[in-house]
Amino acid sequence: MTVPKLNEYLTVTEAAACIGCSADTLRRWDRANKLPARRHPVTGFRLYLPHELDEFLREVCGADRKVDAGAKGGSKPSKARPRKRKG
């Protein structure tokens, strides 16, 4: 078993963009132990491996959706509809 290099991990922001949720949601899931993060050895920042995100999506969605690890550095536009304002 080889140890992944730090550049193979996704930051919380990159991981959130890949699976279509917010960074705050990933942080909540980490605290609740639903999707535990690894920690950067120096900074302590949360880090995720793309294959672990794939496994999580398969468990939650039951889908064969793959995480695009090449999506680093940019977020995708949200597909959610804007909320209607009251009043």
Distance bins in CASP14 RR format, pairs under 12 A and 6 or more apart:
PFRMAT RR
TARGET T0000
AUTHOR 0000-0000-0000
RMODE 2
METHOD distances of the structure
MODEL  1
2 8 0 0 0 0 0 1 0 0 0 0 0
3 9 0 0 0 0 0 1 0 0 0 0 0
3 38 0 0 0 0 0 1 0 0 0 0 0
3 41 0 0 0 0 0 1 0 0 0 0 0
3 49 0 0 0 0 0 1 0 0 0 0 0
4 10 0 0 0 0 0 1 0 0 0 0 0
4 38 0 0 0 0 1 0 0 0 0 0 0
4 47 0 0 0 0 1 0 0 0 0 0 0
4 48 0 0 0 0 0 1 0 0 0 0 0
4 49 1 0 0 1 0 0 0 0 0 0 0
4 50 0 0 0 0 1 0 0 0 0 0 0
4 51 0 0 0 0 1 0 0 0 0 0 0
4 52 0 0 0 0 0 1 0 0 0 0 0
4 69 0 0 0 0 0 1 0 0 0 0 0
5 47 0 0 0 0 0 1 0 0 0 0 0
5 49 0 0 0 0 0 1 0 0 0 0 0
6 38 0 0 0 0 1 0 0 0 0 0 0
6 39 0 0 0 0 0 1 0 0 0 0 0
6 40 1 0 0 1 0 0 0 0 0 0 0
6 41 0 0 0 0 1 0 0 0 0 0 0
6 42 0 0 0 0 1 0 0 0 0 0 0
6 43 0 0 0 0 0 1 0 0 0 0 0
6 44 0 0 0 0 0 1 0 0 0 0 0
6 45 0 0 0 0 0 1 0 0 0 0 0
6 47 1 0 0 1 0 0 0 0 0 0 0
6 49 0 0 0 0 0 1 0 0 0 0 0
7 14 0 0 0 0 0 1 0 0 0 0 0
7 40 0 0 0 0 0 1 0 0 0 0 0
7 47 0 0 0 0 0 1 0 0 0 0 0
7 49 0 0 0 0 0 1 0 0 0 0 0
7 69 0 0 0 0 0 1 0 0 0 0 0
7 70 0 0 0 0 0 1 0 0 0 0 0
7 72 0 0 0 0 1 0 0 0 0 0 0
8 14 0 0 0 0 0 1 0 0 0 0 0
8 38 0 0 0 0 0 1 0 0 0 0 0
8 47 0 0 0 0 1 0 0 0 0 0 0
8 48 0 0 0 0 0 1 0 0 0 0 0
8 49 1 0 0 1 0 0 0 0 0 0 0
8 50 1 0 0 1 0 0 0 0 0 0 0
8 51 0 0 0 0 1 0 0 0 0 0 0
8 52 0 0 0 0 0 1 0 0 0 0 0
8 69 0 0 0 0 1 0 0 0 0 0 0
8 70 0 0 0 0 0 1 0 0 0 0 0
8 72 0 0 0 0 0 1 0 0 0 0 0
9 15 0 0 0 0 1 0 0 0 0 0 0
9 37 0 0 0 0 1 0 0 0 0 0 0
9 38 1 0 0 1 0 0 0 0 0 0 0
9 39 0 0 0 0 0 1 0 0 0 0 0
9 40 0 0 0 0 1 0 0 0 0 0 0
9 41 0 0 0 0 0 1 0 0 0 0 0
9 43 0 0 0 0 0 1 0 0 0 0 0
9 44 0 0 0 0 0 1 0 0 0 0 0
9 45 0 0 0 0 1 0 0 0 0 0 0
9 46 0 0 0 0 1 0 0 0 0 0 0
9 47 1 1 0 0 0 0 0 0 0 0 0
9 48 1 0 0 1 0 0 0 0 0 0 0
9 49 1 0 0 1 0 0 0 0 0 0 0
9 50 0 0 0 0 1 0 0 0 0 0 0
9 51 0 0 0 0 0 1 0 0 0 0 0
9 52 0 0 0 0 1 0 0 0 0 0 0
9 53 0 0 0 0 0 1 0 0 0 0 0
9 69 0 0 0 0 1 0 0 0 0 0 0
9 72 0 0 0 0 1 0 0 0 0 0 0
10 16 0 0 0 0 1 0 0 0 0 0 0
10 17 0 0 0 0 1 0 0 0 0 0 0
10 18 1 0 0 1 0 0 0 0 0 0 0
10 19 0 0 0 0 1 0 0 0 0 0 0
10 23 0 0 0 0 0 1 0 0 0 0 0
10 26 0 0 0 0 1 0 0 0 0 0 0
10 37 0 0 0 0 1 0 0 0 0 0 0
10 38 0 0 0 0 0 1 0 0 0 0 0
10 40 0 0 0 0 0 1 0 0 0 0 0
10 45 0 0 0 0 0 1 0 0 0 0 0
10 46 0 0 0 0 1 0 0 0 0 0 0
10 47 1 0 0 1 0 0 0 0 0 0 0
10 48 1 0 1 0 0 0 0 0 0 0 0
10 49 1 0 0 1 0 0 0 0 0 0 0
10 50 1 0 0 1 0 0 0 0 0 0 0
10 51 0 0 0 0 0 1 0 0 0 0 0
10 52 0 0 0 0 1 0 0 0 0 0 0
10 53 1 0 0 1 0 0 0 0 0 0 0
10 54 0 0 0 0 0 1 0 0 0 0 0
10 67 0 0 0 0 1 0 0 0 0 0 0
10 68 0 0 0 0 0 1 0 0 0 0 0
10 69 1 0 0 1 0 0 0 0 0 0 0
10 70 0 0 0 0 1 0 0 0 0 0 0
10 71 0 0 0 0 1 0 0 0 0 0 0
10 72 1 0 0 1 0 0 0 0 0 0 0
10 73 0 0 0 0 1 0 0 0 0 0 0
10 74 0 0 0 0 0 1 0 0 0 0 0
11 17 0 0 0 0 1 0 0 0 0 0 0
11 18 0 0 0 0 0 1 0 0 0 0 0
11 23 0 0 0 0 1 0 0 0 0 0 0
11 26 0 0 0 0 1 0 0 0 0 0 0
11 27 0 0 0 0 0 1 0 0 0 0 0
11 37 0 0 0 0 1 0 0 0 0 0 0
11 38 0 0 0 0 0 1 0 0 0 0 0
11 39 0 0 0 0 0 1 0 0 0 0 0
11 40 0 0 0 0 1 0 0 0 0 0 0
11 43 0 0 0 0 0 1 0 0 0 0 0
11 44 0 0 0 0 0 1 0 0 0 0 0
11 45 1 0 0 1 0 0 0 0 0 0 0
11 46 1 0 0 1 0 0 0 0 0 0 0
11 47 1 0 0 1 0 0 0 0 0 0 0
11 48 1 0 0 1 0 0 0 0 0 0 0
11 49 0 0 0 0 0 1 0 0 0 0 0
11 71 0 0 0 0 0 1 0 0 0 0 0
11 72 0 0 0 0 1 0 0 0 0 0 0
11 73 0 0 0 0 1 0 0 0 0 0 0
11 74 0 0 0 0 0 1 0 0 0 0 0
11 75 0 0 0 0 0 1 0 0 0 0 0
12 18 0 0 0 0 0 1 0 0 0 0 0
12 19 0 0 0 0 0 1 0 0 0 0 0
12 21 0 0 0 0 0 1 0 0 0 0 0
12 22 0 0 0 0 1 0 0 0 0 0 0
12 23 1 0 1 0 0 0 0 0 0 0 0
12 24 0 0 0 0 1 0 0 0 0 0 0
12 25 0 0 0 0 1 0 0 0 0 0 0
12 26 1 0 1 0 0 0 0 0 0 0 0
12 27 1 0 0 1 0 0 0 0 0 0 0
12 28 0 0 0 0 0 1 0 0 0 0 0
12 29 0 0 0 0 0 1 0 0 0 0 0
12 30 0 0 0 0 1 0 0 0 0 0 0
12 35 0 0 0 0 0 1 0 0 0 0 0
12 37 1 0 0 1 0 0 0 0 0 0 0
12 38 0 0 0 0 0 1 0 0 0 0 0
12 39 0 0 0 0 0 1 0 0 0 0 0
12 40 0 0 0 0 0 1 0 0 0 0 0
12 43 0 0 0 0 0 1 0 0 0 0 0
12 44 0 0 0 0 0 1 0 0 0 0 0
12 45 1 0 0 1 0 0 0 0 0 0 0
12 46 1 0 1 0 0 0 0 0 0 0 0
12 47 1 0 0 1 0 0 0 0 0 0 0
12 48 1 0 0 1 0 0 0 0 0 0 0
12 53 0 0 0 0 0 1 0 0 0 0 0
12 75 0 0 0 0 0 1 0 0 0 0 0
13 19 0 0 0 0 0 1 0 0 0 0 0
13 20 0 0 0 0 0 1 0 0 0 0 0
13 21 0 0 0 0 0 1 0 0 0 0 0
13 22 0 0 0 0 1 0 0 0 0 0 0
13 23 1 0 1 0 0 0 0 0 0 0 0
13 24 0 0 0 0 0 1 0 0 0 0 0
13 25 0 0 0 0 0 1 0 0 0 0 0
13 26 0 0 0 0 1 0 0 0 0 0 0
13 27 0 0 0 0 0 1 0 0 0 0 0
13 45 0 0 0 0 1 0 0 0 0 0 0
13 46 0 0 0 0 1 0 0 0 0 0 0
13 47 0 0 0 0 0 1 0 0 0 0 0
13 48 0 0 0 0 0 1 0 0 0 0 0
13 71 0 0 0 0 0 1 0 0 0 0 0
13 72 0 0 0 0 1 0 0 0 0 0 0
13 73 1 0 0 1 0 0 0 0 0 0 0
13 74 0 0 0 0 1 0 0 0 0 0 0
13 75 1 0 0 1 0 0 0 0 0 0 0
13 76 0 0 0 0 0 1 0 0 0 0 0
14 20 0 0 0 0 0 1 0 0 0 0 0
14 23 0 0 0 0 1 0 0 0 0 0 0
14 26 0 0 0 0 0 1 0 0 0 0 0
14 45 0 0 0 0 0 1 0 0 0 0 0
14 46 0 0 0 0 0 1 0 0 0 0 0
14 47 0 0 0 0 1 0 0 0 0 0 0
14 48 1 0 0 1 0 0 0 0 0 0 0
14 49 0 0 0 0 0 1 0 0 0 0 0
14 50 0 0 0 0 1 0 0 0 0 0 0
14 53 0 0 0 0 0 1 0 0 0 0 0
14 67 0 0 0 0 1 0 0 0 0 0 0
14 68 0 0 0 0 0 1 0 0 0 0 0
14 69 0 0 0 0 1 0 0 0 0 0 0
14 70 0 0 0 0 1 0 0 0 0 0 0
14 71 1 0 0 1 0 0 0 0 0 0 0
14 72 1 0 1 0 0 0 0 0 0 0 0
14 73 1 0 1 0 0 0 0 0 0 0 0
14 74 1 0 0 1 0 0 0 0 0 0 0
14 75 0 0 0 0 1 0 0 0 0 0 0
14 76 0 0 0 0 0 1 0 0 0 0 0
15 21 0 0 0 0 1 0 0 0 0 0 0
15 22 0 0 0 0 0 1 0 0 0 0 0
15 23 0 0 0 0 1 0 0 0 0 0 0
15 25 0 0 0 0 0 1 0 0 0 0 0
15 26 1 0 1 0 0 0 0 0 0 0 0
15 27 0 0 0 0 0 1 0 0 0 0 0
15 29 0 0 0 0 0 1 0 0 0 0 0
15 30 0 0 0 0 0 1 0 0 0 0 0
15 35 0 0 0 0 1 0 0 0 0 0 0
15 37 0 0 0 0 1 0 0 0 0 0 0
15 38 0 0 0 0 0 1 0 0 0 0 0
15 45 0 0 0 0 0 1 0 0 0 0 0
15 46 0 0 0 0 1 0 0 0 0 0 0
15 47 0 0 0 0 1 0 0 0 0 0 0
15 48 1 0 1 0 0 0 0 0 0 0 0
15 49 0 0 0 0 1 0 0 0 0 0 0
15 50 0 0 0 0 1 0 0 0 0 0 0
15 51 0 0 0 0 0 1 0 0 0 0 0
15 52 0 0 0 0 1 0 0 0 0 0 0
15 53 1 0 1 0 0 0 0 0 0 0 0
15 54 0 0 0 0 0 1 0 0 0 0 0
15 56 0 0 0 0 1 0 0 0 0 0 0
15 57 0 0 0 0 0 1 0 0 0 0 0
15 67 1 0 0 1 0 0 0 0 0 0 0
15 68 0 0 0 0 0 1 0 0 0 0 0
15 69 0 0 0 0 1 0 0 0 0 0 0
15 70 0 0 0 0 0 1 0 0 0 0 0
15 71 0 0 0 0 1 0 0 0 0 0 0
15 72 0 0 0 0 1 0 0 0 0 0 0
15 73 0 0 0 0 0 1 0 0 0 0 0
15 74 0 0 0 0 0 1 0 0 0 0 0
15 75 0 0 0 0 0 1 0 0 0 0 0
16 22 1 0 1 0 0 0 0 0 0 0 0
16 23 1 0 1 0 0 0 0 0 0 0 0
16 24 0 0 0 0 1 0 0 0 0 0 0
16 25 1 0 0 1 0 0 0 0 0 0 0
16 26 1 0 1 0 0 0 0 0 0 0 0
16 27 0 0 0 0 1 0 0 0 0 0 0
16 28 0 0 0 0 0 1 0 0 0 0 0
16 29 0 0 0 0 0 1 0 0 0 0 0
16 30 0 0 0 0 0 1 0 0 0 0 0
16 35 0 0 0 0 0 1 0 0 0 0 0
16 37 0 0 0 0 0 1 0 0 0 0 0
16 46 0 0 0 0 0 1 0 0 0 0 0
16 48 0 0 0 0 1 0 0 0 0 0 0
16 53 0 0 0 0 1 0 0 0 0 0 0
16 67 0 0 0 0 0 1 0 0 0 0 0
16 71 0 0 0 0 0 1 0 0 0 0 0
16 72 0 0 0 0 0 1 0 0 0 0 0
16 73 0 0 0 0 0 1 0 0 0 0 0
16 74 0 0 0 0 0 1 0 0 0 0 0
16 75 1 0 0 1 0 0 0 0 0 0 0
16 76 0 0 0 0 0 1 0 0 0 0 0
16 78 0 0 0 0 0 1 0 0 0 0 0
17 23 0 0 0 0 1 0 0 0 0 0 0
17 25 0 0 0 0 0 1 0 0 0 0 0
17 26 0 0 0 0 0 1 0 0 0 0 0
17 48 0 0 0 0 0 1 0 0 0 0 0
17 53 0 0 0 0 0 1 0 0 0 0 0
17 67 0 0 0 0 1 0 0 0 0 0 0
17 68 0 0 0 0 1 0 0 0 0 0 0
17 69 0 0 0 0 0 1 0 0 0 0 0
17 70 0 0 0 0 0 1 0 0 0 0 0
17 71 1 0 1 0 0 0 0 0 0 0 0
17 72 0 0 0 0 1 0 0 0 0 0 0
17 73 1 0 0 1 0 0 0 0 0 0 0
17 74 1 0 0 1 0 0 0 0 0 0 0
17 75 1 0 1 0 0 0 0 0 0 0 0
17 76 1 0 1 0 0 0 0 0 0 0 0
17 77 0 0 0 0 0 1 0 0 0 0 0
17 78 0 0 0 0 0 1 0 0 0 0 0
18 26 0 0 0 0 0 1 0 0 0 0 0
18 48 0 0 0 0 1 0 0 0 0 0 0
18 49 0 0 0 0 0 1 0 0 0 0 0
18 50 1 0 0 1 0 0 0 0 0 0 0
18 51 0 0 0 0 0 1 0 0 0 0 0
18 52 0 0 0 0 0 1 0 0 0 0 0
18 53 1 0 0 1 0 0 0 0 0 0 0
18 54 0 0 0 0 1 0 0 0 0 0 0
18 56 0 0 0 0 0 1 0 0 0 0 0
18 57 0 0 0 0 1 0 0 0 0 0 0
18 65 0 0 0 0 0 1 0 0 0 0 0
18 66 0 0 0 0 1 0 0 0 0 0 0
18 67 1 0 1 0 0 0 0 0 0 0 0
18 68 1 0 1 0 0 0 0 0 0 0 0
18 69 1 0 0 1 0 0 0 0 0 0 0
18 70 0 0 0 0 1 0 0 0 0 0 0
18 71 1 0 1 0 0 0 0 0 0 0 0
18 72 0 0 0 0 1 0 0 0 0 0 0
18 73 0 0 0 0 0 1 0 0 0 0 0
18 74 0 0 0 0 1 0 0 0 0 0 0
18 75 0 0 0 0 1 0 0 0 0 0 0
18 76 0 0 0 0 1 0 0 0 0 0 0
19 25 0 0 0 0 1 0 0 0 0 0 0
19 26 0 0 0 0 1 0 0 0 0 0 0
19 29 0 0 0 0 0 1 0 0 0 0 0
19 35 0 0 0 0 1 0 0 0 0 0 0
19 48 0 0 0 0 1 0 0 0 0 0 0
19 50 0 0 0 0 1 0 0 0 0 0 0
19 52 0 0 0 0 0 1 0 0 0 0 0
19 53 1 0 1 0 0 0 0 0 0 0 0
19 54 0 0 0 0 1 0 0 0 0 0 0
19 55 0 0 0 0 0 1 0 0 0 0 0
19 56 1 0 0 1 0 0 0 0 0 0 0
19 57 1 0 0 1 0 0 0 0 0 0 0
19 58 0 0 0 0 0 1 0 0 0 0 0
19 60 0 0 0 0 1 0 0 0 0 0 0
19 61 0 0 0 0 1 0 0 0 0 0 0
19 63 0 0 0 0 0 1 0 0 0 0 0
19 65 0 0 0 0 1 0 0 0 0 0 0
19 66 0 0 0 0 0 1 0 0 0 0 0
19 67 1 0 0 1 0 0 0 0 0 0 0
19 68 0 0 0 0 1 0 0 0 0 0 0
19 69 0 0 0 0 0 1 0 0 0 0 0
19 71 0 0 0 0 1 0 0 0 0 0 0
19 75 0 0 0 0 0 1 0 0 0 0 0
19 76 0 0 0 0 0 1 0 0 0 0 0
20 26 0 0 0 0 1 0 0 0 0 0 0
20 53 0 0 0 0 0 1 0 0 0 0 0
20 57 0 0 0 0 1 0 0 0 0 0 0
20 60 0 0 0 0 0 1 0 0 0 0 0
20 61 0 0 0 0 0 1 0 0 0 0 0
20 65 0 0 0 0 0 1 0 0 0 0 0
20 67 0 0 0 0 1 0 0 0 0 0 0
20 68 0 0 0 0 0 1 0 0 0 0 0
20 71 0 0 0 0 0 1 0 0 0 0 0
20 75 0 0 0 0 1 0 0 0 0 0 0
20 76 1 0 0 1 0 0 0 0 0 0 0
20 77 0 0 0 0 0 1 0 0 0 0 0
20 78 0 0 0 0 1 0 0 0 0 0 0
20 79 0 0 0 0 1 0 0 0 0 0 0
20 80 0 0 0 0 1 0 0 0 0 0 0
21 27 0 0 0 0 0 1 0 0 0 0 0
21 28 0 0 0 0 1 0 0 0 0 0 0
21 29 0 0 0 0 1 0 0 0 0 0 0
21 34 0 0 0 0 0 1 0 0 0 0 0
21 35 0 0 0 0 1 0 0 0 0 0 0
21 48 0 0 0 0 0 1 0 0 0 0 0
21 53 0 0 0 0 0 1 0 0 0 0 0
21 56 0 0 0 0 0 1 0 0 0 0 0
21 57 0 0 0 0 0 1 0 0 0 0 0
21 60 0 0 0 0 0 1 0 0 0 0 0
21 61 0 0 0 0 0 1 0 0 0 0 0
21 75 0 0 0 0 0 1 0 0 0 0 0
21 76 0 0 0 0 0 1 0 0 0 0 0
21 78 0 0 0 0 0 1 0 0 0 0 0
21 79 0 0 0 0 0 1 0 0 0 0 0
21 80 0 0 0 0 0 1 0 0 0 0 0
22 28 0 0 0 0 1 0 0 0 0 0 0
22 29 0 0 0 0 0 1 0 0 0 0 0
22 75 0 0 0 0 1 0 0 0 0 0 0
22 78 0 0 0 0 1 0 0 0 0 0 0
22 80 0 0 0 0 0 1 0 0 0 0 0
23 29 0 0 0 0 0 1 0 0 0 0 0
23 30 0 0 0 0 0 1 0 0 0 0 0
23 37 0 0 0 0 0 1 0 0 0 0 0
23 45 0 0 0 0 0 1 0 0 0 0 0
23 46 0 0 0 0 1 0 0 0 0 0 0
23 48 0 0 0 0 0 1 0 0 0 0 0
23 75 0 0 0 0 1 0 0 0 0 0 0
24 30 0 0 0 0 0 1 0 0 0 0 0
24 31 0 0 0 0 0 1 0 0 0 0 0
24 46 0 0 0 0 0 1 0 0 0 0 0
25 31 0 0 0 0 0 1 0 0 0 0 0
25 32 0 0 0 0 0 1 0 0 0 0 0
25 34 0 0 0 0 1 0 0 0 0 0 0
25 35 0 0 0 0 1 0 0 0 0 0 0
26 32 0 0 0 0 0 1 0 0 0 0 0
26 34 0 0 0 0 1 0 0 0 0 0 0
26 35 1 0 0 1 0 0 0 0 0 0 0
26 36 0 0 0 0 0 1 0 0 0 0 0
26 37 1 0 0 1 0 0 0 0 0 0 0
26 45 0 0 0 0 0 1 0 0 0 0 0
26 46 1 0 0 1 0 0 0 0 0 0 0
26 47 0 0 0 0 0 1 0 0 0 0 0
26 48 1 0 0 1 0 0 0 0 0 0 0
26 52 0 0 0 0 0 1 0 0 0 0 0
26 53 0 0 0 0 1 0 0 0 0 0 0
26 56 0 0 0 0 0 1 0 0 0 0 0
27 34 0 0 0 0 0 1 0 0 0 0 0
27 35 0 0 0 0 1 0 0 0 0 0 0
27 36 0 0 0 0 0 1 0 0 0 0 0
27 37 0 0 0 0 1 0 0 0 0 0 0
27 45 0 0 0 0 0 1 0 0 0 0 0
27 46 1 0 0 1 0 0 0 0 0 0 0
27 48 0 0 0 0 0 1 0 0 0 0 0
28 34 0 0 0 0 1 0 0 0 0 0 0
28 35 0 0 0 0 1 0 0 0 0 0 0
28 37 0 0 0 0 0 1 0 0 0 0 0
28 46 0 0 0 0 0 1 0 0 0 0 0
29 35 1 0 1 0 0 0 0 0 0 0 0
29 36 0 0 0 0 1 0 0 0 0 0 0
29 37 0 0 0 0 1 0 0 0 0 0 0
29 46 0 0 0 0 0 1 0 0 0 0 0
29 48 0 0 0 0 0 1 0 0 0 0 0
29 52 0 0 0 0 0 1 0 0 0 0 0
29 53 0 0 0 0 0 1 0 0 0 0 0
29 56 0 0 0 0 1 0 0 0 0 0 0
29 60 0 0 0 0 1 0 0 0 0 0 0
30 36 1 0 1 0 0 0 0 0 0 0 0
30 37 1 0 1 0 0 0 0 0 0 0 0
30 38 0 0 0 0 1 0 0 0 0 0 0
30 39 0 0 0 0 1 0 0 0 0 0 0
30 44 0 0 0 0 0 1 0 0 0 0 0
30 45 0 0 0 0 0 1 0 0 0 0 0
30 46 1 0 0 1 0 0 0 0 0 0 0
30 47 0 0 0 0 0 1 0 0 0 0 0
30 48 0 0 0 0 1 0 0 0 0 0 0
30 52 0 0 0 0 0 1 0 0 0 0 0
30 56 0 0 0 0 0 1 0 0 0 0 0
31 37 0 0 0 0 1 0 0 0 0 0 0
31 46 0 0 0 0 0 1 0 0 0 0 0
34 56 0 0 0 0 1 0 0 0 0 0 0
34 59 0 0 0 0 1 0 0 0 0 0 0
34 60 0 0 0 0 1 0 0 0 0 0 0
35 46 0 0 0 0 1 0 0 0 0 0 0
35 48 1 0 0 1 0 0 0 0 0 0 0
35 49 0 0 0 0 0 1 0 0 0 0 0
35 52 1 0 0 1 0 0 0 0 0 0 0
35 53 1 0 0 1 0 0 0 0 0 0 0
35 54 0 0 0 0 0 1 0 0 0 0 0
35 55 0 0 0 0 1 0 0 0 0 0 0
35 56 1 0 1 0 0 0 0 0 0 0 0
35 57 0 0 0 0 1 0 0 0 0 0 0
35 59 0 0 0 0 1 0 0 0 0 0 0
35 60 0 0 0 0 1 0 0 0 0 0 0
36 46 0 0 0 0 1 0 0 0 0 0 0
36 47 0 0 0 0 0 1 0 0 0 0 0
36 48 0 0 0 0 1 0 0 0 0 0 0
36 49 0 0 0 0 0 1 0 0 0 0 0
36 52 0 0 0 0 1 0 0 0 0 0 0
36 53 0 0 0 0 0 1 0 0 0 0 0
36 55 0 0 0 0 0 1 0 0 0 0 0
36 56 0 0 0 0 1 0 0 0 0 0 0
37 44 0 0 0 0 1 0 0 0 0 0 0
37 45 0 0 0 0 1 0 0 0 0 0 0
37 46 1 1 0 0 0 0 0 0 0 0 0
37 47 1 0 0 1 0 0 0 0 0 0 0
37 48 1 0 1 0 0 0 0 0 0 0 0
37 49 0 0 0 0 1 0 0 0 0 0 0
37 52 0 0 0 0 1 0 0 0 0 0 0
37 53 0 0 0 0 0 1 0 0 0 0 0
37 56 0 0 0 0 0 1 0 0 0 0 0
38 44 0 0 0 0 1 0 0 0 0 0 0
38 45 0 0 0 0 1 0 0 0 0 0 0
38 46 1 0 0 1 0 0 0 0 0 0 0
38 47 1 0 1 0 0 0 0 0 0 0 0
38 48 1 0 0 1 0 0 0 0 0 0 0
38 49 1 0 0 1 0 0 0 0 0 0 0
38 52 0 0 0 0 1 0 0 0 0 0 0
38 53 0 0 0 0 0 1 0 0 0 0 0
39 45 1 0 0 1 0 0 0 0 0 0 0
39 46 1 0 0 1 0 0 0 0 0 0 0
39 47 1 0 0 1 0 0 0 0 0 0 0
39 48 0 0 0 0 0 1 0 0 0 0 0
40 46 1 0 0 1 0 0 0 0 0 0 0
40 47 1 0 1 0 0 0 0 0 0 0 0
40 48 0 0 0 0 0 1 0 0 0 0 0
41 47 0 0 0 0 1 0 0 0 0 0 0
46 52 0 0 0 0 0 1 0 0 0 0 0
47 53 0 0 0 0 0 1 0 0 0 0 0
48 54 0 0 0 0 0 1 0 0 0 0 0
48 55 0 0 0 0 0 1 0 0 0 0 0
48 56 0 0 0 0 1 0 0 0 0 0 0
48 57 0 0 0 0 0 1 0 0 0 0 0
48 67 0 0 0 0 1 0 0 0 0 0 0
48 69 0 0 0 0 0 1 0 0 0 0 0
48 72 0 0 0 0 0 1 0 0 0 0 0
49 55 0 0 0 0 1 0 0 0 0 0 0
49 56 0 0 0 0 0 1 0 0 0 0 0
49 67 0 0 0 0 1 0 0 0 0 0 0
49 69 0 0 0 0 1 0 0 0 0 0 0
50 56 0 0 0 0 0 1 0 0 0 0 0
50 57 0 0 0 0 0 1 0 0 0 0 0
50 65 0 0 0 0 0 1 0 0 0 0 0
50 66 0 0 0 0 1 0 0 0 0 0 0
50 67 1 0 1 0 0 0 0 0 0 0 0
50 68 0 0 0 0 1 0 0 0 0 0 0
50 69 1 0 1 0 0 0 0 0 0 0 0
50 70 0 0 0 0 1 0 0 0 0 0 0
50 71 0 0 0 0 1 0 0 0 0 0 0
50 72 0 0 0 0 1 0 0 0 0 0 0
51 57 0 0 0 0 0 1 0 0 0 0 0
51 58 0 0 0 0 0 1 0 0 0 0 0
51 66 0 0 0 0 1 0 0 0 0 0 0
51 67 1 0 0 1 0 0 0 0 0 0 0
51 69 0 0 0 0 1 0 0 0 0 0 0
52 58 0 0 0 0 0 1 0 0 0 0 0
52 59 0 0 0 0 0 1 0 0 0 0 0
52 67 0 0 0 0 1 0 0 0 0 0 0
52 69 0 0 0 0 0 1 0 0 0 0 0
53 59 0 0 0 0 0 1 0 0 0 0 0
53 60 0 0 0 0 0 1 0 0 0 0 0
53 61 0 0 0 0 0 1 0 0 0 0 0
53 65 0 0 0 0 1 0 0 0 0 0 0
53 66 0 0 0 0 1 0 0 0 0 0 0
53 67 1 0 1 0 0 0 0 0 0 0 0
53 68 0 0 0 0 1 0 0 0 0 0 0
53 69 0 0 0 0 1 0 0 0 0 0 0
53 71 0 0 0 0 0 1 0 0 0 0 0
54 60 0 0 0 0 0 1 0 0 0 0 0
54 61 0 0 0 0 0 1 0 0 0 0 0
54 62 0 0 0 0 0 1 0 0 0 0 0
54 63 0 0 0 0 0 1 0 0 0 0 0
54 64 0 0 0 0 1 0 0 0 0 0 0
54 65 1 0 0 1 0 0 0 0 0 0 0
54 66 1 0 1 0 0 0 0 0 0 0 0
54 67 1 0 1 0 0 0 0 0 0 0 0
54 68 0 0 0 0 0 1 0 0 0 0 0
54 69 0 0 0 0 1 0 0 0 0 0 0
55 61 0 0 0 0 0 1 0 0 0 0 0
55 62 0 0 0 0 0 1 0 0 0 0 0
55 63 0 0 0 0 0 1 0 0 0 0 0
55 64 0 0 0 0 0 1 0 0 0 0 0
55 65 0 0 0 0 0 1 0 0 0 0 0
55 66 0 0 0 0 0 1 0 0 0 0 0
55 67 0 0 0 0 1 0 0 0 0 0 0
56 62 0 0 0 0 0 1 0 0 0 0 0
56 63 0 0 0 0 0 1 0 0 0 0 0
56 65 0 0 0 0 0 1 0 0 0 0 0
56 67 0 0 0 0 1 0 0 0 0 0 0
57 63 1 0 0 1 0 0 0 0 0 0 0
57 64 0 0 0 0 1 0 0 0 0 0 0
57 65 1 0 1 0 0 0 0 0 0 0 0
57 66 0 0 0 0 1 0 0 0 0 0 0
57 67 1 0 0 1 0 0 0 0 0 0 0
57 68 0 0 0 0 0 1 0 0 0 0 0
58 64 1 0 0 1 0 0 0 0 0 0 0
58 65 1 0 0 1 0 0 0 0 0 0 0
58 66 0 0 0 0 1 0 0 0 0 0 0
58 67 0 0 0 0 0 1 0 0 0 0 0
59 65 0 0 0 0 0 1 0 0 0 0 0
61 67 0 0 0 0 0 1 0 0 0 0 0
68 74 0 0 0 0 0 1 0 0 0 0 0
68 76 0 0 0 0 1 0 0 0 0 0 0
70 76 0 0 0 0 0 1 0 0 0 0 0
END
